[in-house]
Structure formats: C-alpha cells, structure tokens
C-alpha cells in the first residue's frame, strides 16, 4: 500500500457489542478516526468511531463489525489511510512509511544499507538498517546520529557514534592501550 500510511492496528475485541480495541500510531492517538474510512491489510474498508480510551489503546466501533467474534477475527489487522487524507508533516517530521526503503550512507558516502523498518518502543524511534550481507542494525533516529534525511534523493546520512556500526573486535582493538 505505497500510497497509504498505517495509522493503527486492531488488537482484539473490547466488550461484547462488537467494539474493537485499536492501538493508534497517530501523533494524537485519539485522532485515528479523523481521516475518513480506513482500510485493513485485506483491502476491506471501515468507518471508525473512537468510543473511549482503554488500556493499551482505544475502544472503537468499526462499520460492518456487528459482534465480539467479528472484532476478534480482525486481531492483527493494520489500519491504513490514504496518504492524501493526511496533513503534510512539519519540517523535520516524517511519516515512517517515507523512511522505509531509503538508502543509508555514512558521512563519507559509504553504503550502510537500506532502512527496512522504523520501531518505536517509547524512548524514541529506531531505524532498522539492513546492510548488504550483514545483520540488521538498529540506529537511533535522532538529529545527532541522522543529521540528513533527503526524501527527494531517497537517502539518509548517518553519523554514527563510535561502536554503533563498528565491528566489536575492531572497536575493542582501537580502544585498547598500546603496549
């Protein structure tokens, strides 16, 4: 869904009246219902009405979901909005979907791989890089470490602190005192 942005995920049912529990990925989590009909991973479209905040997200009513079993069957479905329905991000703000697939280079221009995913575990976003032939690497998405995001050129520049992308043995050898 290249022209869509993931706004949330259905985590199960809530109550017995067909309400679903949704985890919102919006900057204002309660605004998940403000972007018009949302589409799930299968292409099914829903009007979404936020009912109330609940532990782990929001209780919502989804059109066409009449009972608890129907809401439970949607567990794990992501909810997508057309990109055109969303506001343009402010300067130095990015939709995660805009970052995925960007080439990553260091400040000298060396290829570091591509952004495979963006993770948010509460303390700030992490970019998951997939270097060619290497193991995935998590890079903090901060201005100090990622000083340049060039969406037009489809690349980011990373200025990693010592040891972040270095081979552990190389970093240890460089830090060892001379004998």
C-alpha positions as CSV (number, residue, x, y, z in Angstrom):
1,X,0.0,0.0,0.0
2,X,2.5,2.6,-1.2
3,X,0.0,5.4,-1.3
4,X,-1.3,4.6,2.2
5,X,0.0,5.2,5.7
6,X,-0.5,2.8,8.6
7,X,-2.4,4.6,11.4
8,X,-3.0,1.8,13.8
9,X,-3.6,-1.9,14.4
10,X,-6.6,-3.9,15.7
11,X,-5.5,-5.7,18.9
12,X,-8.8,-7.6,19.5
13,X,-12.3,-7.1,20.7
14,X,-13.5,-4.9,23.5
15,X,-16.6,-5.9,25.3
16,X,-19.5,-7.9,23.8
17,X,-21.1,-5.3,21.4
18,X,-18.7,-5.6,18.5
19,X,-16.3,-2.9,19.6
20,X,-12.6,-3.4,18.8
21,X,-9.5,-2.4,20.7
22,X,-7.1,-0.4,18.5
23,X,-3.6,0.7,19.1
24,X,-3.2,4.1,17.4
25,X,0.1,5.2,15.8
26,X,-1.1,8.8,15.2
27,X,0.8,11.7,16.8
28,X,-2.6,12.4,18.5
29,X,-3.7,8.9,19.2
30,X,-7.3,9.8,19.6
31,X,-7.4,11.3,16.1
32,X,-7.3,7.8,14.4
33,X,-10.9,8.2,13.4
34,X,-10.4,11.7,11.8
35,X,-9.0,10.6,8.4
36,X,-12.1,9.1,6.8
37,X,-12.5,5.4,6.0
38,X,-9.6,3.2,6.9
39,X,-8.6,0.0,5.0
40,X,-7.2,-3.1,6.6
41,X,-4.5,-5.4,5.2
42,X,-7.0,-7.4,3.2
43,X,-8.4,-4.2,1.5
44,X,-11.7,-4.1,3.5
45,X,-12.8,-0.6,4.3
46,X,-14.2,0.7,7.6
47,X,-15.6,3.8,9.1
48,X,-14.1,4.1,12.5
49,X,-15.6,5.9,15.5
50,X,-13.5,6.3,18.7
51,X,-15.6,5.4,21.7
52,X,-13.3,5.8,24.6
53,X,-9.6,5.3,25.7
54,X,-8.9,1.9,27.2
55,X,-5.8,0.2,28.5
56,X,-3.4,-0.2,25.5
57,X,-5.4,1.9,23.1
58,X,-8.9,2.9,22.2
59,X,-12.2,1.2,22.1
60,X,-13.6,1.8,18.6
61,X,-16.7,1.0,16.6
62,X,-15.9,-0.3,13.1
63,X,-18.6,-0.2,10.4
64,X,-19.7,-3.7,9.4
65,X,-18.4,-5.3,12.6
66,X,-21.6,-6.4,14.5
67,X,-20.3,-8.5,17.3
68,X,-17.4,-9.6,19.5
69,X,-16.5,-12.6,17.3
70,X,-16.2,-10.4,14.2
71,X,-14.0,-7.9,16.1
72,X,-11.8,-10.8,17.4
73,X,-11.4,-12.1,13.9
74,X,-9.7,-8.8,12.9
75,X,-7.0,-9.1,15.6
76,X,-3.6,-8.2,14.0
77,X,-5.1,-6.2,11.0
78,X,-3.3,-2.9,10.4
79,X,-5.5,0.1,9.5
80,X,-4.4,2.3,6.6
81,X,-5.4,5.8,5.5
82,X,-4.8,7.2,2.0
83,X,-1.7,9.4,2.1
84,X,-3.7,12.3,0.6
85,X,-6.0,12.3,3.7
86,X,-3.1,13.1,6.0
87,X,-1.6,16.5,6.6
88,X,1.9,17.2,5.3
89,X,4.4,16.6,8.1
90,X,6.1,19.6,9.7
91,X,9.7,20.4,8.9
92,X,11.9,17.7,10.4
93,X,9.0,15.3,10.9
94,X,8.5,12.2,8.7
95,X,5.9,9.5,8.2
96,X,7.6,6.2,8.9
97,X,6.5,4.9,5.5
98,X,8.5,7.7,3.9
99,X,11.7,6.5,5.6
100,X,11.3,2.8,4.8
101,X,13.4,1.9,1.7
102,X,15.7,4.9,1.9
103,X,19.4,4.3,1.2
104,X,21.6,4.9,4.2
105,X,25.1,6.3,3.8
106,X,27.7,7.5,6.3
107,X,29.1,11.0,6.3
108,X,31.8,9.8,3.9
109,X,29.2,8.4,1.5
110,X,29.9,4.7,2.2
111,X,26.8,2.5,1.8
112,X,25.4,1.3,5.1
113,X,22.3,-0.5,3.6
114,X,18.6,0.5,3.5
115,X,16.1,1.4,6.1
116,X,14.0,-1.7,6.5
117,X,11.7,-0.6,9.3
118,X,11.1,2.1,11.9
119,X,10.5,0.9,15.5
120,X,9.1,3.0,18.4
121,X,9.5,1.4,21.8
122,X,8.6,4.5,23.7
123,X,12.0,6.1,24.2
124,X,12.3,7.3,20.6
125,X,12.3,5.9,17.1
126,X,14.9,3.4,15.9
127,X,15.7,2.8,12.3
128,X,16.4,-0.8,11.4
129,X,19.1,-0.9,8.7
130,X,19.7,-3.9,6.6
131,X,23.3,-3.8,5.3
132,X,24.1,-5.9,2.2
133,X,25.2,-9.3,3.5
134,X,25.2,-8.1,7.2
135,X,23.0,-8.5,10.2
136,X,20.3,-5.8,10.8
137,X,21.4,-2.8,12.9
138,X,19.2,-0.5,15.0
139,X,20.2,3.1,14.7
140,X,18.6,5.8,17.0
141,X,16.7,8.3,14.8
142,X,18.0,11.5,16.3
143,X,19.3,14.6,14.6
144,X,22.8,14.0,16.1
145,X,23.0,10.5,14.5
146,X,20.9,11.0,11.4
147,X,21.7,14.7,10.5
148,X,20.3,14.4,7.0
149,X,17.0,13.0,5.6
150,X,16.8,13.7,1.9
151,X,13.4,12.3,0.7
152,X,13.9,13.7,-2.8
153,X,17.2,11.8,-3.2
154,X,15.8,8.8,-1.3
155,X,18.6,8.7,1.2
156,X,19.7,9.4,4.8
157,X,23.1,10.3,6.1
158,X,24.2,8.6,9.3
159,X,26.9,10.0,11.6
160,X,27.2,7.0,14.0
161,X,28.9,7.3,17.4
162,X,31.9,5.1,17.8
163,X,31.0,1.5,18.2
164,X,27.4,1.7,16.8
165,X,28.2,0.3,13.4
166,X,31.8,-0.8,14.0
167,X,32.7,-4.4,14.3
168,X,33.0,-5.1,18.0
169,X,36.5,-6.6,17.7
170,X,37.7,-3.6,15.6
171,X,36.3,-1.1,18.1
172,X,37.8,-3.0,21.0
173,X,41.2,-3.2,19.3
174,X,41.1,0.6,18.5
175,X,40.3,1.4,22.1
176,X,42.9,-0.9,23.7
177,X,46.0,0.9,25.0
178,X,49.2,0.5,23.1
179,X,51.8,-1.9,24.6
